[in-house]
Amino acid sequence: MAVRKILLYSEHRETLREKSGAVPLFNRTVRRIIRDLKDTLQAHSEGIGLAAPQINIQKRVVIFRPGLETDGEWRAGLPVALVNPEIVEASGKRRDFDGCLSFPGLYGETTRPHHLRVTGLDEAGRPCDHVYDGFNAVVVHHEIDHLDGILFIDRIENPQDLYTLRRNEQGDTIRVPFTVG
Ligand SMILES: [Zn+2]
């Protein structure tokens, strides 16, 4: 069990902006990265995805928890890994909810494709070719962005779409606009 420290944007912005390199060989090191990503994500129950650069490993490895939508409710499932993911199809851009473990407490509405076809290697090192729709496409797109140093704040179109949450005097959760300094 190796829970790694997640790099926060407030302290590690240069590192999070680096472009990660492709994994040349699927070996023990890659398996360990996947395991560490899973252990770290498991320690953050609110997280639905994590990219290797967020634990300070500049390699093209991501994990995410594909969800199932039932009665309009999206629930995250067990984490799966993608190594050297390549987006080969992207369409159906829409606004949706976004957040990131490198920005605790910060949320936003970003515009991302809601249909994605991705090739790469699965966590056993086998070539894979997957189609993701709806919020799963949003999550996978967010994680692959990390490999190129792109963060969800870059996908915000209007400053008022970035917010934190707090409770007002009536006990309702309200959005408070936030500016990244
Ligand atoms: Zn993120």
Boltz pocket constraint, residues with backbone or C-beta under 6 A from the ligand:
constraints:
  - pocket:
      binder: B
      contacts: [[A, 49], [A, 99], [A, 100], [A, 101], [A, 102], [A, 142], [A, 143], [A, 146]]
      max_distance: 6.0
